[in-house]
Structures are given as structure tokens and as C-alpha cells.
Amino acid sequence: MGFDSGLCSKEILATLERLDVSYPMAVRANTKAVWAVISTITEED
């Protein structure tokens, strides 16, 4: 399932997690906070 951040809600994410559904999500990457999190992702992740 794919969707963008405009459709994101805690309920949707909880349901996807409960059903073990994988999903990509687009977010704006032009903030320091997002870049800080992205930089912690390793190749193994």
C-alpha cells in the first residue's frame, strides 16, 4: 500500500501495523529533523 503524508493518521498506521501491511510513505525532507532521522538509517535497515 502506498500513500503520502497527507493521508497519514494514527488510526491508519495502527491498522496497517496490526495487519502486518508494509507501506512506503512520502514526507517532506527539507527539515533538519527529518534529515537527522534519515541519517541514522543504515544500509542493513
C-alpha positions as semicolon CSV with decimal commas, in nm:
position;residue;x (nm);y (nm);z (nm)
1;M;0,000;0,000;0,000
2;G;0,133;0,345;-0,081
3;F;0,013;0,684;0,032
4;D;0,153;1,028;0,102
5;S;0,181;1,208;0,433
6;G;-0,146;1,395;0,370
7;L;-0,338;1,072;0,433
8;C;-0,144;0,976;0,743
9;S;-0,325;0,928;1,070
10;K;-0,251;0,732;1,386
11;E;-0,553;0,513;1,318
12;I;-0,444;0,421;0,966
13;L;-0,089;0,342;1,079
14;A;-0,215;0,135;1,372
15;T;-0,439;-0,068;1,142
16;L;-0,159;-0,129;0,892
17;E;0,074;-0,237;1,172
18;R;-0,192;-0,465;1,323
19;L;-0,250;-0,629;0,983
20;D;0,127;-0,652;0,918
21;V;0,094;-0,449;0,597
22;S;0,412;-0,293;0,458
23;Y;0,385;0,061;0,329
24;P;0,605;0,339;0,193
25;M;0,528;0,695;0,295
26;A;0,641;1,020;0,136
27;V;0,737;1,304;0,368
28;R;0,891;1,643;0,316
29;A;1,264;1,601;0,364
30;N;1,356;1,967;0,380
31;T;1,376;1,993;0,758
32;K;1,672;1,933;0,987
33;A;1,468;1,692;1,199
34;V;1,382;1,469;0,902
35;W;1,742;1,469;0,777
36;A;1,865;1,383;1,126
37;V;1,639;1,076;1,136
38;I;1,722;0,972;0,779
39;S;2,094;0,991;0,852
40;T;2,055;0,725;1,123
41;I;1,922;0,464;0,877
42;T;2,188;0,208;0,791
43;E;2,222;0,005;0,472
44;E;2,108;-0,301;0,667
45;D;1,777;-0,132;0,756
